[in-house]
Amino acid sequence: MSQTPYDVIVIGEGVSGLTAARELAVSTLKIATIEGQLFGGLVINVNELEPPIEGRPASGAELAAEMMQANAEAGVTSIQEPVTALRQTDGIYEVVTDSGVHRTRHVVVASGARLKKLGVPGEADYEGRGVSQCADCDGPMYQNEEVIVVGGGDSALQEALVLARYCRRVHLVHRRNQFRGAQHFADQIKGNDKISVTWNATVDAILGSQMVEKARIKHTDGKVEERACAGVFAYIGLEPNAEFLPSNLQRDDGGYVRTNENLETSIPGISAIGAVRSGYKGTLNDAMDEARRAAQLIKGRLA
């Protein structure tokens, strides 16, 4: 099934994708966004935006909802399907989903990144049964329970603080001897008597029966222990959502998409912005700035 061609298709409805679509929609161009998961991307897991965005909602979920509403009012078409392939045919780009082919003059890849998995025994088996990566979503289910959070960056620290609102005890396990996250989050962790920190250690197995019951923790000195818990939340970094992209599109060693100073990829007519892009600095303001820059350049070329 061939769809009516769009001027620009933005792949991804995270902050960068939604911003780019809104900037493009103020022109006469016909714009669509495509998203296979819940709109908003990783930002919907953020309870308190850091740094805050002046004049915008405080939480990630509220920000994403506001941006989706603005795009709908601007005439952006939202297609809720996962992208399985991206290809070029006779100068037209085809974005392939399970239901068909969506044709466009230009593509903006804003598919973002996803949280890495621990890759340990039991993790996949207990997905949704004690293994989670969204404290805001699942935290209330662990009322008065003990849980483990793995990681030491901003996401791990923020999620540990969210879980501490519900849980009797939050065990924060980090493979280093100091946090990588912002100091003010670290200070809040230190001041919260519901959170204990295990340094220089990793979780190397998740165990249980019908639900998660404990995790095996391995210390750098060789000590191994099993710690009782009802849930395990891992925040150990990101990996790009780029599997659907053409194999000849240039990436860095981590799989992130390479771009030039104009946010163009190695394939003309395909731009990349936000967390999927090599060199992305990582803040919401950076995501929005890249989206606006890319949109201005694209409008100039397609006008």
C-alpha positions as CSV (number, residue, x, y, z in Angstrom):
1,M,0.0,0.0,0.0
2,S,1.5,3.3,-1.1
3,Q,0.7,6.4,0.9
4,T,0.3,10.0,-0.3
5,P,3.8,11.5,-0.4
6,Y,4.9,13.8,2.4
7,D,7.4,16.6,2.2
8,V,9.2,15.4,5.4
9,I,8.8,12.4,7.6
10,V,10.2,12.6,11.1
11,I,11.0,9.2,12.5
12,G,10.5,9.4,16.3
13,E,8.2,11.3,18.6
14,G,10.7,12.2,21.3
15,V,11.5,15.8,22.1
16,S,13.8,16.3,19.1
17,G,11.4,14.7,16.7
18,L,8.3,16.6,18.0
19,T,10.2,19.9,17.9
20,A,11.4,19.4,14.3
21,A,7.9,18.5,13.1
22,R,6.4,21.5,14.8
23,E,9.1,23.8,13.2
24,L,8.5,22.3,9.8
25,A,4.7,22.4,10.1
26,V,4.7,26.2,10.3
27,S,5.5,26.3,6.6
28,T,3.4,24.9,3.8
29,L,5.2,21.6,3.9
30,K,3.2,18.4,4.6
31,I,4.7,16.7,7.7
32,A,4.3,13.3,9.4
33,T,5.9,11.8,12.4
34,I,6.2,8.0,12.9
35,E,6.6,6.4,16.3
36,G,6.4,2.7,17.3
37,Q,6.4,3.2,21.0
38,L,4.7,5.7,23.3
39,F,5.2,9.3,22.2
40,G,7.8,11.3,24.2
41,G,10.6,8.8,24.2
42,L,12.9,8.6,27.2
43,V,11.7,12.0,28.5
44,I,8.4,10.5,29.7
45,N,10.4,8.6,32.4
46,V,11.7,11.9,33.8
47,N,9.7,13.1,36.8
48,E,11.6,16.4,37.1
49,L,13.2,18.0,34.0
50,E,16.8,18.9,34.6
51,P,17.6,21.5,33.6
52,P,14.1,22.9,33.6
53,I,12.8,24.5,30.4
54,E,11.4,28.0,31.0
55,G,7.7,28.3,30.4
56,R,7.2,24.5,29.9
57,P,5.8,21.8,32.1
58,A,8.1,20.4,34.9
59,S,7.7,16.7,34.1
60,G,8.7,14.9,30.9
61,A,5.3,13.3,30.4
62,E,3.5,16.6,30.6
63,L,6.0,18.2,28.2
64,A,5.6,15.4,25.6
65,A,1.8,15.7,25.9
66,E,1.9,19.4,25.3
67,M,4.2,19.0,22.3
68,M,2.0,16.3,20.7
69,Q,-1.1,18.6,21.1
70,A,0.7,21.5,19.5
71,N,1.8,19.3,16.6
72,A,-1.8,18.0,16.0
73,E,-3.1,21.6,16.0
74,A,-0.4,22.5,13.4
75,G,-1.5,19.7,11.1
76,V,1.2,17.2,11.7
77,T,0.1,13.6,10.9
78,S,1.1,11.1,13.6
79,I,1.5,7.5,12.5
80,Q,1.7,5.1,15.4
81,E,3.7,2.2,13.9
82,P,7.3,0.9,14.2
83,V,9.6,1.6,11.3
84,T,11.1,-1.6,9.9
85,A,13.2,-0.1,7.0
86,L,14.2,3.1,5.3
87,R,15.1,3.0,1.6
88,Q,15.5,5.3,-1.4
89,T,13.8,4.7,-4.8
90,D,14.0,7.1,-7.7
91,G,14.9,10.1,-5.5
92,I,12.0,9.4,-3.1
93,Y,12.5,8.0,0.4
94,E,10.3,5.2,1.5
95,V,9.7,4.7,5.2
96,V,8.5,1.1,5.7
97,T,6.1,0.0,8.5
98,D,4.1,-3.2,9.0
99,S,1.1,-1.6,7.4
100,G,2.7,-0.2,4.3
101,V,5.1,2.3,2.7
102,H,5.1,6.0,3.5
103,R,6.8,8.2,0.8
104,T,8.6,11.5,1.4
105,R,11.0,14.0,-0.1
106,H,13.2,14.2,3.1
107,V,13.6,12.1,6.2
108,V,14.6,13.3,9.7
109,V,15.9,10.5,11.9
110,A,15.0,11.3,15.5
111,S,14.5,7.8,16.7
112,G,16.5,8.5,19.9
113,A,18.1,5.8,22.1
114,R,16.9,3.2,24.5
115,L,18.1,2.2,27.9
116,K,20.6,-0.7,27.8
117,K,19.8,-4.0,29.3
118,L,22.0,-5.6,31.9
119,G,22.2,-8.7,29.8
120,V,22.3,-11.1,32.8
121,P,20.4,-14.3,33.5
122,G,16.9,-13.8,34.6
123,E,16.5,-10.3,33.1
124,A,14.4,-11.2,30.1
125,D,12.5,-13.9,32.1
126,Y,11.3,-11.4,34.6
127,E,10.5,-8.5,32.3
128,G,7.2,-7.1,33.6
129,R,7.4,-9.4,36.7
130,G,9.9,-7.4,38.7
131,V,12.2,-6.1,36.0
132,S,11.4,-2.6,34.9
133,Q,13.0,0.6,33.6
134,C,10.3,3.1,34.5
135,A,10.1,4.1,38.2
136,D,7.3,6.6,37.6
137,C,5.2,3.9,35.8
138,D,5.8,1.0,38.1
139,G,6.9,2.5,41.4
140,P,3.5,2.4,43.1
141,M,3.4,-1.4,42.6
142,Y,6.4,-1.7,45.0
143,Q,4.8,0.0,48.0
144,N,6.7,-1.0,51.1
145,E,9.0,-3.4,49.2
146,E,12.7,-3.5,48.7
147,V,14.1,-2.9,45.2
148,I,17.5,-2.6,43.5
149,V,18.5,0.2,41.1
150,V,21.6,-0.3,39.0
151,G,23.6,2.6,37.7
152,G,25.3,5.9,38.8
153,G,24.2,8.5,36.3
154,D,21.4,11.1,36.4
155,S,18.8,8.6,35.3
156,A,19.7,6.0,38.0
157,L,19.8,8.7,40.7
158,Q,16.5,10.3,39.7
159,E,14.7,6.9,39.5
160,A,16.1,5.8,42.9
161,L,14.6,9.0,44.4
162,V,11.3,8.3,42.8
163,L,11.2,4.7,44.0
164,A,12.1,5.9,47.5
165,R,8.6,7.6,47.7
166,Y,7.0,4.1,47.6
167,C,9.6,1.5,48.7
168,R,10.7,0.6,52.2
169,R,14.3,0.4,50.9
170,V,16.1,1.2,47.6
171,H,19.5,-0.5,47.1
172,L,21.5,1.5,44.6
173,V,24.2,-0.6,43.0
174,H,27.0,1.1,41.1
175,R,30.1,-0.4,39.5
176,R,32.3,2.6,40.4
177,N,33.2,4.3,43.7
178,Q,31.5,7.6,42.9
179,F,28.4,8.7,40.9
180,R,28.5,10.1,37.4
181,G,25.3,12.0,37.9
182,A,24.8,15.6,38.9
183,Q,26.0,16.6,42.3
184,H,22.6,17.8,43.5
185,F,21.1,14.4,42.8
186,A,24.0,12.7,44.6
187,D,23.3,15.0,47.6
188,Q,19.6,14.0,47.6
189,I,20.6,10.3,47.6
190,K,23.0,10.9,50.5
191,G,20.3,12.6,52.4
192,N,17.6,10.0,51.9
193,D,17.5,7.4,54.6
194,K,15.5,5.0,52.4
195,I,18.4,4.7,49.9
196,S,21.6,2.7,50.5
197,V,24.5,2.6,48.1
198,T,26.6,-0.4,47.2
199,W,29.8,0.8,45.5
200,N,32.1,-1.2,43.2
201,A,29.6,-3.9,42.4
202,T,27.3,-5.1,39.6
203,V,24.2,-7.3,39.4
204,D,25.0,-10.4,37.5
205,A,21.8,-12.5,37.9
206,I,18.1,-11.9,38.7
207,L,16.4,-14.7,40.6
208,G,13.0,-15.8,41.6
209,S,10.0,-18.0,40.9
210,Q,6.8,-16.4,39.5
211,M,8.2,-12.9,40.3
212,V,11.6,-11.4,41.1
213,E,12.7,-12.5,44.6
214,K,16.4,-11.6,44.7
215,A,19.4,-10.4,42.8
216,R,23.0,-11.7,42.8
217,I,25.5,-9.0,43.4
218,K,29.1,-9.4,42.5
219,H,31.7,-7.0,44.1
220,T,35.0,-6.0,42.5
221,D,36.9,-7.7,45.3
222,G,35.3,-11.1,44.2
223,K,32.7,-11.3,46.9
224,V,29.3,-12.5,45.7
225,E,26.0,-12.1,47.6
226,E,22.3,-12.6,47.0
227,R,20.1,-9.7,48.1
228,A,16.3,-10.0,48.5
229,C,14.3,-7.6,46.4
230,A,10.9,-7.4,44.7
231,G,12.2,-5.4,41.7
232,V,15.3,-4.6,39.7
233,F,15.6,-1.3,37.7
234,A,18.6,-0.8,35.4
235,Y,19.9,2.6,34.2
236,I,23.4,1.8,32.8
237,G,23.4,3.9,29.7
238,L,21.9,4.1,26.2
239,E,22.1,2.5,22.8
240,P,20.7,4.1,19.6
241,N,17.5,3.0,17.9
242,A,19.0,2.7,14.5
243,E,18.5,-0.9,13.4
244,F,16.1,0.1,10.6
245,L,18.5,2.4,8.9
246,P,20.3,1.5,5.6
247,S,23.5,-0.5,6.2
248,N,25.5,2.0,4.1
249,L,24.6,5.0,6.3
250,Q,27.7,5.9,8.3
251,R,27.8,5.3,12.1
252,D,30.4,5.6,14.8
253,D,31.7,2.7,16.8
254,G,28.8,2.8,19.2
255,G,26.3,2.6,16.4
256,Y,25.2,6.2,16.6
257,V,24.6,8.0,13.3
258,R,27.4,10.3,12.0
259,T,26.3,13.7,10.7
260,N,28.1,16.8,9.3
261,E,27.8,20.4,10.7
262,N,24.4,20.7,9.1
263,L,23.0,17.6,10.8
264,E,23.0,15.7,7.4
265,T,23.9,12.0,7.3
266,S,26.1,10.3,4.7
267,I,23.0,9.8,2.6
268,P,21.7,13.0,1.0
269,G,18.1,13.8,2.0
270,I,18.4,12.1,5.4
271,S,19.1,14.2,8.5
272,A,19.7,13.0,12.0
273,I,19.1,14.8,15.3
274,G,18.9,14.1,19.0
275,A,20.1,11.0,20.9
276,V,20.4,8.8,17.8
277,R,23.2,11.1,16.5
278,S,26.9,10.8,17.2
279,G,28.0,13.9,19.0
280,Y,24.6,14.8,20.6
281,K,25.3,16.6,23.9
282,G,22.4,15.1,25.8
283,T,20.2,17.8,27.2
284,L,16.6,18.6,26.2
285,N,17.8,22.1,25.2
286,D,20.3,20.4,22.9
287,A,17.6,18.2,21.4
288,M,15.4,21.2,20.7
289,D,18.3,23.3,19.3
290,E,19.3,20.5,16.8
291,A,15.7,20.1,15.7
292,R,15.2,23.8,15.0
293,R,18.5,23.9,13.1
294,A,17.7,20.9,11.0
295,A,14.1,22.2,10.3
296,Q,15.4,25.6,9.1
297,L,17.9,24.0,6.7
298,I,15.3,21.5,5.3
299,K,12.7,24.3,4.8
300,G,15.3,26.3,2.8
301,R,16.0,23.3,0.5
302,L,12.5,22.1,0.0
303,A,10.8,25.5,-0.5
